[in-house]
Amino acid sequence: MNIVILGLSITSSWGNGHATTYRGLVRELTRQGHQVLFLERDTPWYAAQRDLPEPPFGETRLYDSVDVLKREFADAIQAADAVIVGSYIPEGVAVADWVLDEAHGSVAFYDIDTPVTLAKLAAGDYEYLEPDLIPRFNLYLSFTGGPLLTRLEEQFGARRARPLYCSVDPEIHYPKPQVAHWDLGYLGTYSPDRQPRLERLLLQPARRAPARRFVVAGAQFPAGFAWPANVEYVEHVAPSGHCAFYNAQRFTLNVTRDAMIATGYAPSVRLFEAAACGVPVISDRWDGLETLFEPEREILIADDADTVLGYLDGLSESARAAIGRRARRRVMAAHTASHRARELVEHLHASLPRRRIASASMQ
């Protein structure tokens, strides 16, 4: 297939998780024989923080305005078998409206932030998507599965709402036997609605266990934040450093945003990355988690500091390692970037207009 993706960023992972997902998808799509053009808005924030300025897979092009996008890439949009418009792209409504008018193939919306998107729509905030656009897409792909997909179809008129979860790159996430530097770590951009759970599940345990070592890595935490003495703070860990970061922890923490907890079925990339490294994950509780990992055998669930400290103090090394091994097997069997690329192509083929099916099948 000839695929064009308009996404938030593939060149910079600073302060966003979109880049990791897009990098894995584009690389695997090209390996599977598809032609992929990724279009990214050239913004000052990402321009100053590019950790992969020229991705070595597919083709990446930058544009600095919607007018430039229309002028320079209309031919590519028209020629594509499928065009994917991602969530949170600047001036997303104008971009999507233009793509839907211009494209001759299938047009999909890839929502990497589905619960946040729907909360915005409910509040009348149409930052990157408005309700009238949803029925116009041939396909609505969502990072969130479960009942939310039915809501997208029944309430918002989505033609096809399908899950396309995040994934892991097994080439850069794998076990590295080493002595753990930290007992518990967390990787994630600061978010006010996540902070109470981070406080409850990492900072409180750190204060109560001063002899243990903890780490938090992520951009945009408030300047001057009062970290406990035994909590190390790292502002940013690039994707290339995630493997070493996870492997330096005995356990890693997954903390979920309020909107994702409310909807459930919204795994974060942290779950799959840490599991691929064979590092046991302690997660907050949300519906659908048990469909991805078996609680207490492949993942640990905590509601409070007592439970976290119970895992840190009470699990033997053999039991801890066994949880990590079982989680890794689950991820490698179903949640790699290669799996997601094949799922994506299946969804795109099913949504192609009839006039495109024959030509796409011949490529």
Secondary structure as the mmCIF struct_conf table of DSSP 4:
data_model
#
loop_
_struct_conf.conf_type_id
_struct_conf.id
_struct_conf.beg_label_comp_id
_struct_conf.beg_label_asym_id
_struct_conf.beg_label_seq_id
_struct_conf.end_label_comp_id
_struct_conf.end_label_asym_id
_struct_conf.end_label_seq_id
STRN STRN1 ASN A 2 GLY A 7
BEND BEND1 LEU A 8 LEU A 8
BEND BEND2 ILE A 10 THR A 11
TURN_TY1_P TURN_TY1_P1 TRP A 14 GLY A 15
BEND BEND3 GLY A 17 GLY A 17
HELX_RH_AL_P HELX_RH_AL_P1 HIS A 18 ARG A 31
TURN_TY1_P TURN_TY1_P2 GLN A 32 GLY A 33
STRN STRN2 GLN A 35 ARG A 41
HELX_RH_AL_P HELX_RH_AL_P2 PRO A 44 ALA A 47
TURN_TY1_P TURN_TY1_P3 ALA A 48 GLN A 49
BEND BEND4 ASP A 51 ASP A 51
BEND BEND5 PRO A 53 GLU A 54
BEND BEND6 PRO A 56 GLY A 58
STRN STRN3 GLU A 59 TYR A 63
BEND BEND7 ASP A 64 SER A 65
HELX_RH_AL_P HELX_RH_AL_P3 VAL A 66 ALA A 79
BEND BEND8 ASP A 81 ASP A 81
STRN STRN4 ALA A 82 GLY A 86
TURN_TY1_P TURN_TY1_P4 SER A 87 TYR A 88
TURN_TY1_P TURN_TY1_P5 PRO A 90 GLU A 91
HELX_RH_AL_P HELX_RH_AL_P4 GLY A 92 GLU A 102
BEND BEND9 HIS A 104 GLY A 105
STRN STRN5 SER A 106 ASP A 111
TURN_TY1_P TURN_TY1_P6 ILE A 112 ASP A 113
HELX_RH_AL_P HELX_RH_AL_P5 THR A 114 ALA A 122
TURN_TY1_P TURN_TY1_P7 ALA A 123 GLY A 124
BEND BEND10 GLU A 127 TYR A 128
HELX_RH_3T_P HELX_RH_3T_P1 PRO A 131 ARG A 136
BEND BEND11 PHE A 137 ASN A 138
STRN STRN6 LEU A 139 SER A 142
BEND BEND12 PHE A 143 PHE A 143
TURN_TY1_P TURN_TY1_P8 GLY A 146 GLY A 146
HELX_RH_AL_P HELX_RH_AL_P6 PRO A 147 GLU A 154
TURN_TY1_P TURN_TY1_P9 GLN A 155 PHE A 156
BEND BEND13 ARG A 159 ARG A 159
STRN STRN7 ALA A 161 PRO A 163
STRN STRN8 VAL A 168 VAL A 168
TURN_TY1_P TURN_TY1_P10 PRO A 170 ILE A 172
BEND BEND14 HIS A 181 HIS A 181
STRN STRN9 TRP A 182 LEU A 187
TURN_TY1_P TURN_TY1_P11 PRO A 192 ARG A 194
HELX_RH_AL_P HELX_RH_AL_P7 GLN A 195 LEU A 198
HELX_RH_PI_P HELX_RH_PI_P1 GLU A 199 LEU A 203
HELX_RH_AL_P HELX_RH_AL_P8 GLN A 204 ARG A 208
TURN_TY1_P TURN_TY1_P12 PRO A 210 ALA A 211
BEND BEND15 ARG A 212 ARG A 212
STRN STRN10 PHE A 214 ALA A 217
TURN_TY1_P TURN_TY1_P13 ALA A 219 GLN A 220
HELX_LH_PP_P HELX_LH_PP_P1 PHE A 221 PRO A 222
TURN_TY1_P TURN_TY1_P14 ALA A 223 GLY A 224
TURN_TY1_P TURN_TY1_P15 ALA A 229 ASN A 230
STRN STRN11 VAL A 231 VAL A 234
BEND BEND16 GLU A 235 GLU A 235
HELX_RH_AL_P HELX_RH_AL_P9 PRO A 239 ASN A 247
TURN_TY1_P TURN_TY1_P16 ALA A 248 ALA A 248
STRN STRN12 GLN A 249 ASN A 254
HELX_RH_AL_P HELX_RH_AL_P10 ASP A 258 THR A 263
HELX_RH_AL_P HELX_RH_AL_P11 VAL A 269 ALA A 276
TURN_TY1_P TURN_TY1_P17 CYS A 277 GLY A 278
HELX_LH_PP_P HELX_LH_PP_P2 VAL A 279 PRO A 280
STRN STRN13 VAL A 281 SER A 283
TURN_TY1_P TURN_TY1_P18 ASP A 287 GLY A 288
HELX_RH_3T_P HELX_RH_3T_P2 LEU A 289 THR A 291
TURN_TY1_P TURN_TY1_P19 LEU A 292 LEU A 292
BEND BEND17 PHE A 293 PHE A 293
STRN STRN14 PRO A 295 PRO A 295
TURN_TY1_P TURN_TY1_P20 GLU A 296 GLU A 298
STRN STRN15 ILE A 299 ILE A 299
STRN STRN16 LEU A 300 ILE A 301
BEND BEND18 ASP A 303 ASP A 304
HELX_RH_AL_P HELX_RH_AL_P12 ALA A 305 GLY A 314
BEND BEND19 LEU A 315 LEU A 315
HELX_RH_AL_P HELX_RH_AL_P13 GLU A 317 ALA A 334
STRN STRN17 THR A 336 THR A 336
HELX_RH_AL_P HELX_RH_AL_P14 ALA A 337 SER A 351
HELX_RH_AL_P HELX_RH_AL_P15 ARG A 354 MET A 362
#
